[in-house]
Amino acid sequence: MSWLEELKLNVAARVAVIHLVTIDEEDMLKTLSAWAQSSEWPEGMGLITWDIGDQFRQLREPGLTFSKMAATPETVLDIIDDYKGSATFVLKDFNHFSEHGRKVSRMLRNLAARLPFREEVVNIIVTGSGGNLPDELCHDIPTIDVGKPDSARILELLERETRSTRALDNATHGLRERLVESALGLSMVEAGRAFRKAIVLAGGQPLDERSVRQVLNEKRHIIRESGALELYPYTGSMNNVGGLGALKQWLDQRQEAFSQDARDYGLSTPKGVALIGIPGTGKSLCAKVTAGHWGMTLLRMDVGAIFSGLLGSSEQNIREAIRIAEVIAPCVLWVDEIEKAFAGSVGDSGTASRVFATFLTWMQEKTAPVFVFATANNVDRLPPELLRKGRFDEVFFLDLPTLAERVNILEVHLKERGYTMLSHRFDLRAVASATEGFVGAELQALVNDAMFPAFRDKRREIDTEDLLDAAHAMVPLSASHQSVIDELREMVQNGQVRNASVESGDVPASKKTGDPQ
């Protein structure tokens, strides 16, 4: 049900006061005006707006005039209470007044209870760009979220913005789709601004792929400014990840599961995956390359930003983040170090608990193709209900890389630095044997450290001895995290999680004994 249909239902049910949440105020008013001009609108019923700046404006009213005297939030409600006739009053940004004035909240509650029993139909629509109503109003006043525009609305906007130019002349259907997709997740105002900038930068020429990148760049800045989400660019392929064969195979099998063919076949859309393990094992890298491998947008949720700000804004922030992700879908939503986000929610009856409950409910019930990619370093701090089946499709443990995986990781980082013919140039098995207990990030650092003495020594190319010297000088993180690693390996053996490196759920024997493979 669209927001307008829900609004019409509430009005028909004589719900007198309604809270409408929208960023696109003007677009919402145009929609209401179109409704007021249609045959569905009750005959003789007015449509009147009020805000603290422009005061009363009549969008549809047969000849009624208001006093020029500036009305306050309190006197506005008195005027509505004394109004003779039928009308819908749209009070812009009025939710802010109810937050800070007990009298205003009380008056709204009184009107919500009194107006439905009048002979004339009088409705009040309280609008705002966000924020929750005070607790005392939540049970009396329903909230309707207009949400972000869908692809059809964005396409209408694109065609309207380019109508006076020739920016879409000879544009293919694919280019139009990419322009629309690049603006999904933005409000109508934000998308219109992004399109106009792209038109200006095109310099009078038709829009092209550079215009798509410009709109995406604009969206990246807008989403980052919202605080809760950050739009990540494409960051490589699965070839950038060494080892983790079981995880790669699992992800590869689900690449096509978001397609229409998969839905026709009867496949359910994948919900998400959780990766646990000590820092440096490649959890974040996997989130980044998965989005690129699948050709999807990657959104990173900044949980710290969700909990910042005014009291009550955290719930709004998590809902806004979810709403943006669903509009942009299909996409990958990366929640990094999720245990830090929700560790305080256990036994907490306050903000953290409510935000956690909102996120859990969404993960359980979501139908939009948003693949949640969560990473965690400390499983002990995770609420147990988060990892329950039905929220994540699978939970993987990223163990310390095996000897073969360490060779693979070293190859990836050496190739990134331009080294080829690795088997002839390096004894990578010897280096891998000397780096047992090293995680992927430490192997990357090892290659970097090996280059410093070679650079200083007449900028020569590095060799096996440089890598071994760097390995002997480094103390791996696993030395201080052995108890955590043992606990996670026990979870693999108990079948609670899967090992990301091997298809069987067993920990490799070499990892149990500590001997190199």
C-alpha positions as CSV (number, residue, x, y, z in Angstrom):
1,M,0.0,0.0,0.0
2,S,1.4,3.4,-1.0
3,W,1.6,6.3,1.4
4,L,-1.2,8.0,-0.3
5,E,-3.5,5.0,-0.2
6,E,-2.7,4.6,3.5
7,L,-3.5,8.3,4.1
8,K,-6.8,8.0,2.2
9,L,-7.7,5.0,4.4
10,N,-7.0,6.9,7.6
11,V,-9.0,9.9,6.4
12,A,-11.9,7.6,5.4
13,A,-11.7,6.0,8.9
14,R,-12.1,9.4,10.5
15,V,-8.6,9.4,11.9
16,A,-8.4,13.1,12.7
17,V,-4.6,13.7,13.3
18,I,-2.0,12.0,11.1
19,H,1.8,12.3,11.2
20,L,3.3,12.3,7.7
21,V,7.1,11.9,7.5
22,T,8.7,13.2,4.2
23,I,11.8,14.9,3.0
24,D,10.0,15.9,-0.3
25,E,7.6,18.3,1.1
26,E,6.7,20.1,-2.2
27,D,6.3,16.8,-4.0
28,M,4.0,15.6,-1.3
29,L,1.9,18.8,-1.5
30,K,1.6,18.4,-5.2
31,T,0.3,14.8,-4.7
32,L,-2.2,16.1,-2.1
33,S,-3.3,18.9,-4.4
34,A,-3.9,16.4,-7.2
35,W,-6.0,14.3,-4.9
36,A,-8.0,17.4,-3.9
37,Q,-8.8,18.2,-7.5
38,S,-10.0,14.6,-8.2
39,S,-13.5,13.2,-7.9
40,E,-12.4,11.2,-4.8
41,W,-12.0,14.4,-2.7
42,P,-15.1,15.2,-0.6
43,E,-17.2,18.0,-2.1
44,G,-16.8,21.3,-0.2
45,M,-13.7,20.1,1.7
46,G,-10.8,22.5,1.9
47,L,-7.1,21.9,1.7
48,I,-5.1,24.4,3.8
49,T,-1.4,24.5,4.7
50,W,0.3,26.3,7.6
51,D,3.9,26.9,8.5
52,I,5.6,29.3,10.9
53,G,6.9,31.4,8.0
54,D,4.1,31.7,5.4
55,Q,1.3,31.1,7.8
56,F,-2.0,29.9,6.2
57,R,-2.1,29.0,2.5
58,Q,-5.2,27.7,0.8
59,L,-4.6,25.0,-1.8
60,R,-8.4,24.4,-2.1
61,E,-11.0,26.4,-0.2
62,P,-14.2,28.0,-1.4
63,G,-13.8,31.7,-0.5
64,L,-12.7,31.4,3.1
65,T,-10.1,34.0,4.3
66,F,-7.9,33.9,7.4
67,S,-6.7,36.7,9.6
68,K,-3.4,38.3,8.7
69,M,-2.3,38.0,12.3
70,A,0.6,35.6,12.7
71,A,-0.5,32.4,14.3
72,T,1.5,30.5,16.9
73,P,1.5,26.7,17.2
74,E,-1.1,27.0,20.0
75,T,-3.3,29.5,18.2
76,V,-3.2,27.4,15.0
77,L,-4.8,24.5,16.9
78,D,-7.4,26.9,18.4
79,I,-8.3,28.1,14.9
80,I,-8.7,24.6,13.7
81,D,-10.8,23.7,16.7
82,D,-13.1,26.6,16.0
83,Y,-13.2,26.1,12.2
84,K,-16.7,25.8,10.7
85,G,-16.8,23.5,7.7
86,S,-14.8,20.6,6.4
87,A,-11.1,20.8,5.7
88,T,-7.8,19.1,5.8
89,F,-5.0,21.2,7.5
90,V,-1.4,20.4,6.6
91,L,0.8,21.7,9.4
92,K,4.4,21.8,8.1
93,D,7.2,20.9,10.5
94,F,4.7,20.7,13.3
95,N,6.2,17.6,14.9
96,H,9.0,19.9,16.2
97,F,6.5,22.0,18.1
98,S,4.9,19.0,19.7
99,E,8.3,17.8,20.9
100,H,9.0,21.0,22.9
101,G,5.6,22.1,24.1
102,R,3.5,20.0,26.5
103,K,0.5,22.2,25.9
104,V,0.8,21.7,22.1
105,S,1.0,17.9,22.6
106,R,-2.0,18.0,24.9
107,M,-4.0,20.1,22.4
108,L,-3.2,17.6,19.6
109,R,-4.3,14.7,21.7
110,N,-7.6,16.5,22.5
111,L,-8.2,17.2,18.9
112,A,-7.4,13.7,17.9
113,A,-10.1,12.5,20.3
114,R,-12.7,15.2,19.6
115,L,-12.6,15.9,15.8
116,P,-13.8,12.4,14.6
117,F,-17.2,13.1,16.3
118,R,-17.9,16.3,14.5
119,E,-20.5,16.5,11.8
120,E,-18.0,18.2,9.5
121,V,-14.8,16.4,8.5
122,V,-11.7,18.1,9.8
123,N,-8.3,16.4,9.5
124,I,-4.9,17.5,10.6
125,I,-1.7,16.3,8.8
126,V,1.4,17.0,10.8
127,T,4.4,16.9,8.5
128,G,8.2,16.8,9.0
129,S,11.3,15.4,7.5
130,G,11.9,13.0,10.4
131,G,11.9,12.5,14.1
132,N,9.6,10.7,16.3
133,L,6.5,12.1,18.0
134,P,6.6,12.4,21.7
135,D,5.7,9.1,23.5
136,E,2.3,10.5,24.7
137,L,1.2,11.1,21.1
138,C,2.4,7.9,19.5
139,H,-0.8,5.9,20.5
140,D,-3.2,8.6,19.4
141,I,-1.5,9.7,16.1
142,P,-0.5,7.2,13.4
143,T,2.7,7.8,11.5
144,I,2.9,7.4,7.7
145,D,6.3,7.4,6.1
146,V,6.3,8.7,2.5
147,G,9.7,7.1,1.9
148,K,12.1,7.6,-1.0
149,P,10.8,7.8,-4.6
150,D,10.9,4.5,-6.6
151,S,12.4,4.0,-10.0
152,A,9.2,5.1,-11.8
153,R,9.2,8.4,-10.0
154,I,12.9,9.0,-10.6
155,L,12.4,8.3,-14.3
156,E,9.6,10.9,-14.4
157,L,11.9,13.4,-12.7
158,L,14.8,12.6,-15.1
159,E,12.5,13.3,-18.1
160,R,11.1,16.5,-16.6
161,E,14.6,17.8,-15.8
162,T,15.8,17.2,-19.3
163,R,12.7,18.3,-21.2
164,S,13.9,21.8,-21.9
165,T,17.3,20.5,-23.1
166,R,18.5,17.8,-25.5
167,A,20.3,15.9,-22.8
168,L,18.4,12.6,-23.4
169,D,18.5,12.8,-27.2
170,N,19.3,9.4,-28.6
171,A,19.8,8.0,-25.1
172,T,19.4,4.2,-25.1
173,H,17.1,2.4,-22.7
174,G,20.1,1.1,-20.9
175,L,21.5,4.6,-20.3
176,R,18.2,5.8,-18.9
177,E,18.0,2.8,-16.6
178,R,21.6,3.4,-15.3
179,L,20.8,7.1,-14.7
180,V,17.7,6.2,-12.8
181,E,19.5,3.5,-10.8
182,S,22.4,5.9,-10.0
183,A,19.8,8.2,-8.3
184,L,17.9,5.6,-6.4
185,G,18.0,6.2,-2.6
186,L,17.9,10.0,-3.0
187,S,14.9,12.2,-2.4
188,M,13.2,14.0,-5.3
189,V,15.0,17.2,-4.4
190,E,18.4,15.5,-4.2
191,A,17.9,13.5,-7.4
192,G,16.7,16.6,-9.3
193,R,19.8,18.5,-8.1
194,A,22.1,15.6,-9.1
195,F,20.5,15.4,-12.6
196,R,20.8,19.2,-13.1
197,K,24.5,19.1,-12.2
198,A,25.1,16.3,-14.6
199,I,23.3,18.3,-17.4
200,V,25.5,21.3,-16.7
201,L,28.7,19.3,-16.7
202,A,27.7,17.7,-20.0
203,G,28.1,21.2,-21.5
204,G,25.1,21.0,-23.8
205,Q,25.9,17.5,-25.0
206,P,23.7,14.4,-24.4
207,L,24.1,12.6,-21.1
208,D,26.4,9.6,-21.2
209,E,28.2,7.2,-18.9
210,R,30.2,10.1,-17.4
211,S,26.9,11.5,-16.4
212,V,26.0,8.3,-14.6
213,R,29.3,8.5,-12.7
214,Q,28.6,12.1,-11.8
215,V,25.2,11.3,-10.4
216,L,26.7,8.4,-8.4
217,N,29.4,10.7,-7.0
218,E,26.7,13.1,-6.0
219,K,24.8,10.3,-4.3
220,R,27.9,9.2,-2.5
221,H,28.3,12.6,-1.0
222,I,24.6,12.9,-0.1
223,I,24.5,9.5,1.6
224,R,27.7,10.1,3.5
225,E,26.3,13.4,4.8
226,S,23.2,11.5,6.1
227,G,25.6,9.9,8.6
228,A,24.3,6.4,8.9
229,L,25.4,5.0,5.5
230,E,28.4,5.3,3.2
231,L,28.3,4.4,-0.5
232,Y,31.4,2.4,-1.4
233,P,32.9,2.3,-4.9
234,Y,33.8,-0.9,-6.7
235,T,36.8,-2.4,-4.9
236,G,38.2,-5.3,-6.8
237,S,37.2,-9.0,-7.5
238,M,37.4,-12.3,-5.7
239,N,40.9,-12.7,-7.2
240,N,42.0,-10.1,-4.5
241,V,41.1,-12.6,-1.8
242,G,43.6,-15.4,-1.0
243,G,42.2,-18.7,0.3
244,L,38.7,-19.0,1.9
245,G,37.6,-21.5,-0.7
246,A,34.4,-22.6,1.0
247,L,33.2,-19.0,1.5
248,K,34.0,-18.1,-2.1
249,Q,32.1,-21.1,-3.4
250,W,29.1,-20.3,-1.1
251,L,29.1,-16.7,-2.3
252,D,29.5,-17.7,-6.0
253,Q,26.5,-20.1,-5.8
254,R,24.3,-17.2,-4.7
255,Q,25.5,-14.7,-7.3
256,E,22.5,-15.4,-9.6
257,A,20.0,-15.9,-6.8
258,F,18.8,-12.2,-7.1
259,S,17.7,-12.6,-10.7
260,Q,14.2,-13.1,-12.0
261,D,15.2,-16.5,-13.2
262,A,15.9,-17.5,-9.6
263,R,12.6,-16.2,-8.5
264,D,10.8,-18.1,-11.3
265,Y,12.7,-21.2,-10.2
266,G,11.5,-20.8,-6.7
267,L,14.7,-19.7,-5.0
268,S,14.3,-17.3,-2.0
269,T,16.5,-14.2,-2.1
270,P,19.6,-14.6,0.1
271,K,19.3,-12.7,3.4
272,G,23.0,-12.3,4.3
273,V,26.1,-13.8,5.9
274,A,28.1,-13.2,9.0
275,L,31.8,-13.6,9.2
276,I,33.6,-14.0,12.5
277,G,37.3,-14.2,13.3
278,I,40.2,-12.2,14.7
279,P,41.2,-8.9,13.1
280,G,43.1,-9.1,9.8
281,T,41.6,-12.4,8.5
282,G,40.0,-10.6,5.5
283,K,36.4,-10.2,6.7
284,S,36.0,-6.6,5.5
285,L,37.8,-7.3,2.2
286,C,35.3,-10.1,1.5
287,A,32.4,-7.7,2.0
288,K,33.9,-5.2,-0.5
289,V,34.8,-7.7,-3.2
290,T,31.5,-9.6,-2.9
291,A,29.5,-6.5,-4.0
292,G,31.9,-6.0,-6.9
293,H,31.8,-9.7,-7.9
294,W,28.0,-9.6,-7.9
295,G,27.8,-6.2,-9.6
296,M,25.9,-4.6,-6.8
297,T,26.0,-1.4,-4.9
298,L,27.9,-1.6,-1.6
299,L,26.6,0.4,1.4
300,R,28.5,0.5,4.7
301,M,26.5,1.1,7.8
302,D,28.2,3.4,10.3
303,V,26.6,2.2,13.5
304,G,28.4,4.8,15.5
305,A,26.7,7.5,13.6
306,I,23.3,5.8,14.1
307,F,23.7,6.2,17.9
308,S,24.9,9.8,17.7
309,G,22.7,12.8,17.9
310,L,19.7,13.8,19.8
311,L,17.6,11.5,22.0
312,G,15.3,9.5,19.9
313,S,17.2,10.1,16.7
314,S,18.9,6.6,16.8
315,E,15.6,4.8,15.9
316,Q,15.0,7.3,13.1
317,N,18.6,6.8,11.9
318,I,18.3,3.0,11.7
319,R,15.0,3.2,9.9
320,E,16.4,5.8,7.4
321,A,19.4,3.5,6.8
322,I,17.1,0.5,6.2
323,R,14.8,2.6,3.9
324,I,17.8,3.8,1.8
325,A,19.1,0.3,1.4
326,E,15.7,-1.1,0.3
327,V,15.3,1.7,-2.3
328,I,18.8,1.1,-3.7
329,A,18.3,-2.7,-3.7
330,P,19.6,-5.0,-4.9
331,C,22.6,-4.1,-2.8
332,V,25.0,-5.4,-0.2
333,L,24.7,-3.8,3.2
334,W,28.0,-4.1,5.1
335,V,27.8,-3.8,8.9
336,D,31.4,-3.8,10.1
337,E,32.3,-5.0,13.6
338,I,28.6,-5.6,14.4
339,E,29.4,-6.7,17.9
340,K,30.4,-3.1,18.8
341,A,27.1,-1.9,17.6
342,F,24.8,-4.1,19.6
343,A,26.9,-5.3,22.5
344,G,25.0,-3.0,24.9
345,S,21.6,-4.1,23.8
346,V,21.4,-7.2,25.9
347,G,19.3,-6.4,29.0
348,D,19.0,-2.8,28.0
349,S,15.6,-1.3,27.8
350,G,16.7,2.0,26.3
351,T,17.9,3.2,22.9
352,A,20.3,0.4,22.1
353,S,17.7,-2.2,22.7
354,R,15.1,-0.5,20.5
355,V,17.6,0.0,17.6
356,F,18.7,-3.7,17.9
357,A,15.0,-4.8,17.9
358,T,14.3,-2.7,14.8
359,F,17.3,-4.2,13.0
360,L,16.5,-7.8,14.0
361,T,12.9,-7.5,13.0
362,W,13.9,-6.1,9.6
363,M,16.4,-8.8,9.0
364,Q,13.9,-11.5,9.8
365,E,11.0,-10.1,7.7
366,K,12.7,-8.1,4.9
367,T,11.6,-9.0,1.4
368,A,13.8,-6.4,-0.5
369,P,17.0,-7.9,-2.0
370,V,19.3,-6.4,0.5
371,F,22.2,-8.8,1.3
372,V,23.5,-8.1,4.8
373,F,27.2,-8.7,5.2
374,A,28.1,-8.5,8.9
375,T,31.6,-8.9,10.3
376,A,32.6,-9.5,13.9
377,N,35.9,-9.9,15.8
378,N,34.5,-10.9,19.2
379,V,31.6,-13.4,19.1
380,D,31.3,-13.2,22.9
381,R,29.9,-9.7,22.7
382,L,27.3,-10.6,20.1
383,P,23.7,-11.1,21.2
384,P,23.0,-14.8,20.6
385,E,19.7,-14.1,18.8
386,L,21.6,-12.1,16.1
387,L,23.2,-15.3,14.7
388,R,20.1,-17.3,14.7
389,K,19.0,-19.0,11.4
390,G,16.5,-17.0,9.5
391,R,18.4,-13.7,9.9
392,F,21.7,-14.9,8.3
393,D,21.8,-17.7,5.8
394,E,25.1,-18.8,7.1
395,V,27.8,-17.9,9.7
396,F,31.4,-18.5,8.7
397,F,34.6,-18.5,10.8
398,L,37.7,-17.1,9.1
399,D,40.5,-19.2,10.8
400,L,44.2,-18.5,10.5
401,P,45.2,-19.2,6.9
402,T,46.6,-22.6,6.1
403,L,50.0,-23.0,4.5
404,A,48.4,-23.3,1.0
405,E,46.3,-20.2,1.7
406,R,49.3,-18.2,3.0
407,V,51.1,-19.0,-0.3
408,N,48.0,-17.8,-2.2
409,I,47.8,-14.6,-0.1
410,L,51.5,-13.8,-0.7
411,E,51.0,-14.4,-4.4
412,V,48.1,-11.9,-4.4
413,H,50.1,-9.1,-2.7
414,L,53.2,-9.7,-4.8
415,K,51.3,-9.5,-8.0
416,E,49.7,-6.3,-6.8
417,R,53.2,-4.9,-6.6
418,G,54.0,-5.9,-10.2
419,Y,55.9,-9.2,-9.5
420,T,55.4,-12.0,-12.0
421,M,56.8,-15.5,-12.5
422,L,56.5,-15.9,-8.8
423,S,57.5,-19.6,-8.7
424,H,60.8,-18.8,-10.4
425,R,61.6,-15.7,-8.3
426,F,60.5,-16.7,-4.8
427,D,60.4,-19.8,-2.6
428,L,56.9,-18.9,-1.3
429,R,56.5,-22.2,0.5
430,A,59.4,-21.4,2.7
431,V,58.0,-18.0,3.5
432,A,54.6,-19.5,4.2
433,S,56.2,-22.1,6.5
434,A,57.9,-19.2,8.4
435,T,54.6,-17.3,8.8
436,E,52.4,-19.8,10.5
437,G,49.9,-18.0,12.6
438,F,50.0,-14.9,10.4
439,V,46.7,-13.5,9.2
440,G,46.1,-12.0,5.8
441,A,46.7,-8.4,6.8
442,E,50.0,-9.4,8.4
443,L,51.1,-11.1,5.2
444,Q,50.3,-8.0,3.3
445,A,52.3,-5.9,5.8
446,L,55.2,-8.4,5.5
447,V,55.4,-7.9,1.7
448,N,55.4,-4.1,2.3
449,D,58.1,-4.3,5.0
450,A,60.3,-6.5,2.8
451,M,60.3,-3.7,0.2
452,F,61.9,-1.1,2.5
453,P,65.4,-2.5,2.7
454,A,65.3,-3.4,-1.0
455,F,64.3,0.1,-1.9
456,R,67.2,1.5,0.2
457,D,69.6,-1.0,-1.4
458,K,69.7,0.6,-4.8
459,R,66.0,0.1,-5.4
460,R,66.5,-3.6,-6.2
461,E,63.7,-6.1,-6.5
462,I,62.9,-8.1,-3.4
463,D,63.7,-11.7,-2.9
464,T,62.9,-14.6,-0.6
465,E,65.4,-13.5,2.0
466,D,63.8,-10.1,2.3
467,L,60.4,-11.8,2.9
468,L,61.9,-14.2,5.5
469,D,63.7,-11.3,7.3
470,A,60.5,-9.4,7.5
471,A,58.6,-12.5,8.8
472,H,61.2,-13.1,11.5
473,A,60.8,-9.5,12.7
474,M,57.1,-9.6,13.1
475,V,55.1,-11.0,16.0
476,P,51.7,-12.3,14.7
477,L,48.4,-11.1,16.4
478,S,47.4,-14.7,16.9
479,A,49.9,-15.1,19.6
480,S,47.8,-12.9,21.9
481,H,44.4,-14.2,20.6
482,Q,44.9,-18.0,20.9
483,S,42.1,-18.5,23.4
484,V,39.6,-16.6,21.1
485,I,40.8,-18.7,18.1
486,D,40.4,-21.9,20.1
487,E,36.9,-21.0,21.1
488,L,35.9,-20.2,17.6
489,R,37.4,-23.5,16.3
490,E,35.3,-25.3,18.9
491,M,32.2,-23.6,17.5
492,V,33.1,-25.0,14.1
493,Q,33.5,-28.5,15.5
494,N,30.1,-28.2,17.2
495,G,28.5,-27.2,14.0
496,Q,27.5,-23.7,15.2
497,V,29.5,-22.1,12.4
498,R,31.2,-23.1,9.2
499,N,34.9,-22.9,8.4
500,A,35.4,-20.5,5.5
501,S,38.5,-22.4,4.2
502,V,37.3,-26.0,4.0
503,E,34.1,-27.5,2.8
504,S,33.8,-30.0,5.7
505,G,33.0,-28.4,9.0
506,D,36.2,-29.7,10.5
507,V,39.2,-27.7,11.5
508,P,42.3,-28.9,9.6
509,A,44.5,-31.3,11.6
510,S,47.5,-28.9,11.2
511,K,45.5,-26.2,13.0
512,K,44.6,-28.5,15.8
513,T,48.2,-29.5,16.4
514,G,49.9,-26.3,15.4
515,D,52.3,-28.1,12.9
516,P,52.8,-26.5,9.5
517,Q,51.2,-28.3,6.6
